[in-house]
Amino acid sequence: MTPNKLLKLYNISDRIPFDRESKIVVISDVHRGDGSYADSLMSNKNIYVAALNYYYKEGYTLIEAGDGDELWKNKCYRDISYNYRDVFQILNKFNKHGRLHMLYGNHDGKKASKEYLEKQKRKLHKIDRAFGEDLIYLLDNIKFKESIVLRHEPSKKEIFITHGHQLDFMNYEFAPVSKFLVRHLWRYMEGIGGFKAPTSPANNYKKGGKVDKKLANWSKEYNKFIICGHTHESRFPKLGKGLYFNDGCCVLPYSISTIEINSGLIALVKWIIDVRDDNTLYIRRNILGGPERVEEYLKYLKE
C-alpha cells in the first residue's frame, strides 16, 4: 500500500468519540494459535488473560489492532477456538457492553471476508454443534475492520489506529508468498532449530526498524497521530518528538505490552510475571512510557 492509500484508509475509517472520561486500551499482535510449539502466545496466555480481565473490570474499551488470531500458521479456527475459548468468552463480555473493536492485520486478514468466516463456522459445527461456540458467537456479533479513528470530542482532533503492515511490502503486496513460507517452512523450522521467519519484522530487528521508520515518516508527512502494532516493537515518543506510537505485542518472552488512554492520559504499559517476597508469583502492570496528556500530543496536529 502506498502512503497515499494509507491516508485514504484514514479518511474512510469509522470515527469513535472519546474524551477525558474515556478508558481505552489498544492491544495488537496477540497471535492466538493452536496450542502447539508453534503457538507464540501460549507461554504468555496467563499474562494476557489477566490483562484482559483487568481492562474489562476497570471499564476499558478494547481495541484489538490486528493479528489477534494466527491464521498464517493455521489453516482454520479449530484449534484456536479450543485452546482460547476462555479468551473468546472475555472478548464476548467486552462486546456485549459495546466496548470491543477488532481490526485485522496481515496474519488474520482473512477475517475481512464474510465467506471465510462462514466457512469456518460450518467447519466448527461439523465437529459438534457446541464446539467453538464462544468464537462463533463473537464472529456473529462483531465487524472486523482494517482501521478505526478515535475522535477527541473537546478538540475534534483524531488518533488513527491500524495494524501497520500496510507500509511493509513483504507483508502487504507480497503477503501470499510470506504466508506460504510461514505456514510451510518457518513454522516447522522454529520447532526444529529455533529459526525465526526473516520476512517478519517481529523476528528481523533491522526490517522492523525500517517499517517503524516508514510509519513514523508517514505520520510526520501527513501530520497524523497514529497507533500501530505489527513490528512487535513498542514506541512511545516524547512530546514534540513525533506522533507515531506502537503498542508492541503479546508474544515477547514472558510479557505483553499495551497502550492505555485513561482520564485524558496516554501510557505504554508492560505486563509481566513477578515474584513476591514470599516467593509467590503474580502478574504485575508496569508503566514504560508516560503517562502524558493526550491533549499535549494532539496540539501538534494542524487544524
C-alpha positions as CSV (number, residue, x, y, z in Angstrom):
1,M,0.0,0.0,0.0
2,T,1.3,3.4,-0.9
3,P,1.5,6.2,1.7
4,N,-1.3,8.0,-0.1
5,K,-3.6,4.9,0.1
6,L,-2.9,4.7,3.8
7,L,-4.2,8.3,4.0
8,K,-7.3,7.3,2.1
9,L,-7.8,4.5,4.6
10,Y,-7.6,7.0,7.4
11,N,-10.2,9.2,5.7
12,I,-12.8,6.4,5.3
13,S,-12.3,4.9,8.8
14,D,-15.2,4.9,11.3
15,R,-15.0,7.6,13.9
16,I,-15.3,6.7,17.6
17,P,-15.6,9.6,20.0
18,F,-13.6,9.9,23.2
19,D,-12.9,12.5,25.9
20,R,-11.2,12.8,29.3
21,E,-13.6,10.3,30.9
22,S,-12.9,7.6,28.4
23,K,-10.9,4.5,29.1
24,I,-9.4,2.8,26.0
25,V,-6.7,0.1,25.6
26,V,-5.0,-0.9,22.4
27,I,-3.6,-4.4,22.1
28,S,-2.2,-6.0,19.0
29,D,-0.2,-9.0,17.8
30,V,-1.8,-11.4,20.2
31,H,-1.4,-14.3,17.7
32,R,-3.8,-16.7,19.3
33,G,-2.6,-20.1,18.0
34,D,-3.2,-23.8,18.1
35,G,-1.6,-24.6,21.5
36,S,1.4,-26.3,19.9
37,Y,5.1,-25.4,19.9
38,A,4.3,-23.0,17.1
39,D,1.8,-21.0,19.2
40,S,3.7,-17.9,20.1
41,L,1.1,-16.7,22.7
42,M,0.7,-19.9,24.7
43,S,3.6,-19.1,27.2
44,N,2.1,-15.7,27.8
45,K,-1.6,-16.8,27.9
46,N,-2.0,-16.3,31.7
47,I,-0.5,-12.8,31.5
48,Y,-2.8,-11.9,28.5
49,V,-5.9,-13.3,30.3
50,A,-5.0,-11.3,33.5
51,A,-4.7,-8.1,31.5
52,L,-8.0,-8.7,29.7
53,N,-9.7,-9.3,33.0
54,Y,-8.2,-6.1,34.4
55,Y,-9.3,-4.0,31.5
56,Y,-12.8,-5.5,31.5
57,K,-13.3,-4.9,35.2
58,E,-11.9,-1.4,35.0
59,G,-14.3,-0.4,32.3
60,Y,-11.9,0.0,29.4
61,T,-12.9,-0.2,25.7
62,L,-10.7,-2.7,24.0
63,I,-9.3,-2.1,20.5
64,E,-7.5,-5.2,19.1
65,A,-5.3,-3.7,16.4
66,G,-4.7,-6.6,14.2
67,D,-3.1,-10.1,14.2
68,G,-5.3,-11.2,17.0
69,D,-5.5,-14.7,15.5
70,E,-2.7,-16.6,13.9
71,L,-4.2,-17.5,10.5
72,W,-0.9,-17.8,8.6
73,K,0.4,-20.8,10.6
74,N,-3.1,-22.3,10.9
75,K,-5.5,-23.1,8.1
76,C,-8.6,-23.0,10.3
77,Y,-10.0,-21.9,13.6
78,R,-10.5,-25.4,15.1
79,D,-7.5,-25.5,17.5
80,I,-7.6,-21.7,18.1
81,S,-11.2,-21.9,19.2
82,Y,-10.5,-24.8,21.5
83,N,-7.3,-23.5,23.2
84,Y,-8.6,-20.0,23.6
85,R,-12.3,-20.5,24.4
86,D,-11.8,-18.7,27.8
87,V,-10.3,-15.7,25.9
88,F,-13.3,-15.6,23.5
89,Q,-15.6,-15.6,26.5
90,I,-13.9,-12.5,27.8
91,L,-14.0,-10.8,24.4
92,N,-17.7,-11.5,24.2
93,K,-18.2,-9.8,27.5
94,F,-16.4,-6.7,26.2
95,N,-18.6,-6.8,23.0
96,K,-21.8,-7.3,25.0
97,H,-21.3,-3.9,26.6
98,G,-20.2,-2.2,23.3
99,R,-16.6,-2.0,24.4
100,L,-14.9,-4.0,21.7
101,H,-13.4,-3.1,18.3
102,M,-11.5,-5.6,16.3
103,L,-9.1,-4.8,13.5
104,Y,-7.4,-7.2,11.2
105,G,-3.7,-7.3,10.3
106,N,-1.6,-9.3,7.8
107,H,-1.8,-12.6,9.8
108,D,-5.6,-12.5,10.2
109,G,-6.6,-10.5,7.1
110,K,-9.0,-13.3,6.2
111,K,-11.3,-12.0,8.8
112,A,-12.3,-9.3,6.3
113,S,-14.0,-12.0,4.3
114,K,-17.6,-13.0,5.3
115,E,-17.3,-16.1,3.1
116,Y,-14.2,-17.2,5.0
117,L,-15.8,-16.7,8.4
118,E,-19.0,-18.6,7.3
119,K,-16.8,-21.4,6.1
120,Q,-15.0,-21.6,9.5
121,K,-18.3,-21.7,11.4
122,R,-19.5,-24.6,9.2
123,K,-16.3,-26.5,9.9
124,L,-16.7,-26.0,13.7
125,H,-20.3,-27.1,13.6
126,K,-19.3,-30.3,11.8
127,I,-17.2,-31.2,14.8
128,D,-20.0,-30.7,17.2
129,R,-22.8,-28.2,17.5
130,A,-21.3,-26.8,20.7
131,F,-17.7,-26.8,19.5
132,G,-16.2,-23.4,19.3
133,E,-19.4,-21.7,20.4
134,D,-17.7,-18.8,22.1
135,L,-15.7,-18.0,19.0
136,I,-18.8,-18.4,16.8
137,Y,-20.8,-16.1,19.0
138,L,-18.1,-13.4,18.6
139,L,-17.9,-13.9,14.8
140,D,-21.6,-13.4,14.6
141,N,-21.6,-10.2,16.6
142,I,-18.6,-8.2,15.6
143,K,-17.5,-6.5,12.4
144,F,-13.8,-6.7,11.6
145,K,-12.2,-3.6,10.2
146,E,-8.8,-2.5,8.8
147,S,-8.7,0.7,10.9
148,I,-10.5,3.0,13.2
149,V,-10.2,6.6,14.3
150,L,-10.6,8.0,17.8
151,R,-12.1,11.5,17.6
152,H,-11.2,13.6,20.6
153,E,-14.5,15.5,21.3
154,P,-13.1,18.5,23.2
155,S,-10.6,19.4,20.4
156,K,-12.1,17.5,17.4
157,K,-8.7,16.1,16.7
158,E,-8.1,12.5,15.8
159,I,-6.0,9.4,16.5
160,F,-5.6,6.9,13.7
161,I,-5.4,3.2,14.7
162,T,-4.4,0.4,12.2
163,H,-2.2,-2.6,12.2
164,G,0.7,-1.0,10.4
165,H,1.5,-3.8,7.8
166,Q,0.3,-1.6,5.0
167,L,3.7,0.0,4.5
168,D,5.5,-3.3,4.7
169,F,6.0,-4.7,1.2
170,M,6.7,-8.3,2.2
171,N,3.6,-8.4,4.4
172,Y,1.2,-6.5,2.3
173,E,1.8,-6.7,-1.5
174,F,3.9,-9.8,-1.1
175,A,1.8,-11.3,1.7
176,P,0.7,-14.5,-0.1
177,V,4.3,-15.6,-0.5
178,S,5.3,-14.6,3.1
179,K,2.2,-16.5,4.3
180,F,3.2,-19.6,2.3
181,L,6.7,-19.6,3.8
182,V,5.5,-19.1,7.3
183,R,3.0,-21.9,7.1
184,H,5.0,-24.5,5.2
185,L,8.6,-23.7,6.1
186,W,9.3,-21.4,9.1
187,R,6.6,-22.9,11.3
188,Y,8.5,-26.2,11.3
189,M,12.0,-24.6,11.3
190,E,11.0,-22.8,14.5
191,G,10.2,-26.2,16.2
192,I,13.3,-28.0,14.9
193,G,16.0,-25.5,15.3
194,G,14.6,-22.3,16.7
195,F,14.8,-20.5,13.4
196,K,12.7,-17.3,13.0
197,A,10.9,-16.2,9.9
198,P,13.2,-13.5,8.3
199,T,10.2,-12.0,6.4
200,S,8.6,-10.9,9.7
201,P,9.6,-7.5,11.2
202,A,8.9,-9.1,14.5
203,N,11.8,-11.5,14.0
204,N,14.1,-9.3,12.0
205,Y,15.0,-6.2,14.0
206,K,16.5,-4.4,11.0
207,K,13.4,-4.9,9.0
208,G,11.1,-4.0,11.9
209,G,13.1,-0.8,12.3
210,K,12.6,0.1,8.7
211,V,8.8,-0.4,8.9
212,D,8.7,1.7,12.1
213,K,10.6,4.4,10.3
214,K,8.2,4.3,7.4
215,L,5.2,4.7,9.7
216,A,6.9,7.5,11.7
217,N,7.7,9.3,8.4
218,W,4.1,8.8,7.2
219,S,2.8,10.3,10.5
220,K,5.2,13.3,10.1
221,E,4.4,13.9,6.4
222,Y,0.7,13.8,6.7
223,N,0.6,15.2,10.3
224,K,-1.3,12.3,11.8
225,F,-1.4,10.8,15.3
226,I,-1.1,7.1,14.6
227,I,-1.1,4.0,16.8
228,C,0.0,0.7,15.2
229,G,1.3,-2.8,16.0
230,H,2.9,-5.2,13.5
231,T,6.6,-4.7,14.3
232,H,6.3,-6.0,17.9
233,E,8.5,-3.1,18.9
234,S,6.7,-0.7,21.3
235,R,7.1,3.1,20.5
236,F,6.2,6.0,22.8
237,P,7.7,9.3,21.6
238,K,8.4,12.1,23.9
239,L,6.4,15.3,23.5
240,G,7.4,17.1,20.4
241,K,9.4,14.1,19.0
242,G,6.7,12.6,16.8
243,L,3.2,11.2,16.8
244,Y,3.8,7.5,15.9
245,F,3.0,5.1,18.7
246,N,3.3,1.3,18.7
247,D,1.7,-0.9,21.4
248,G,4.3,-3.7,20.9
249,C,2.8,-7.2,21.1
250,C,1.8,-10.1,23.3
251,V,4.4,-12.6,22.2
252,L,7.7,-11.4,23.6
253,P,9.2,-13.7,26.3
254,Y,7.0,-13.6,29.4
255,S,5.5,-10.2,28.8
256,I,2.9,-8.3,26.9
257,S,2.5,-4.6,26.2
258,T,-0.4,-2.3,25.6
259,I,-1.2,1.4,25.1
260,E,-3.8,2.8,27.6
261,I,-5.8,6.0,27.3
262,N,-7.4,6.8,30.7
263,S,-8.7,10.1,32.1
264,G,-7.0,12.1,29.3
265,L,-3.6,10.4,29.9
266,I,-1.8,8.1,27.4
267,A,0.7,5.5,28.6
268,L,2.7,2.5,27.4
269,V,2.2,-0.5,29.7
270,K,4.0,-3.8,30.1
271,W,2.5,-6.8,31.9
272,I,5.0,-9.3,33.4
273,I,5.2,-12.2,35.8
274,D,7.0,-11.1,39.0
275,V,7.8,-12.7,42.4
276,R,6.7,-11.5,45.8
277,D,8.8,-11.7,48.9
278,D,7.1,-14.9,49.9
279,N,8.1,-16.5,46.5
280,T,4.6,-16.5,45.1
281,L,4.2,-15.5,41.5
282,Y,1.9,-12.7,40.4
283,I,1.2,-10.6,37.3
284,R,2.4,-7.0,37.5
285,R,1.4,-4.0,35.4
286,N,4.3,-1.6,34.7
287,I,4.3,1.8,33.1
288,L,7.0,2.0,30.5
289,G,6.1,5.3,28.8
290,G,4.2,8.3,30.1
291,P,1.6,8.9,31.3
292,E,1.3,12.0,29.3
293,R,-1.7,14.1,28.5
294,V,-3.2,13.1,25.1
295,E,-4.1,16.7,24.5
296,E,-0.5,17.7,24.6
297,Y,0.2,15.4,21.7
298,L,-2.9,16.5,19.9
299,K,-1.6,20.1,20.0
300,Y,0.9,19.1,17.4
301,L,-1.8,18.3,14.8
302,K,-2.6,21.1,12.5
303,E,-6.1,22.5,12.4
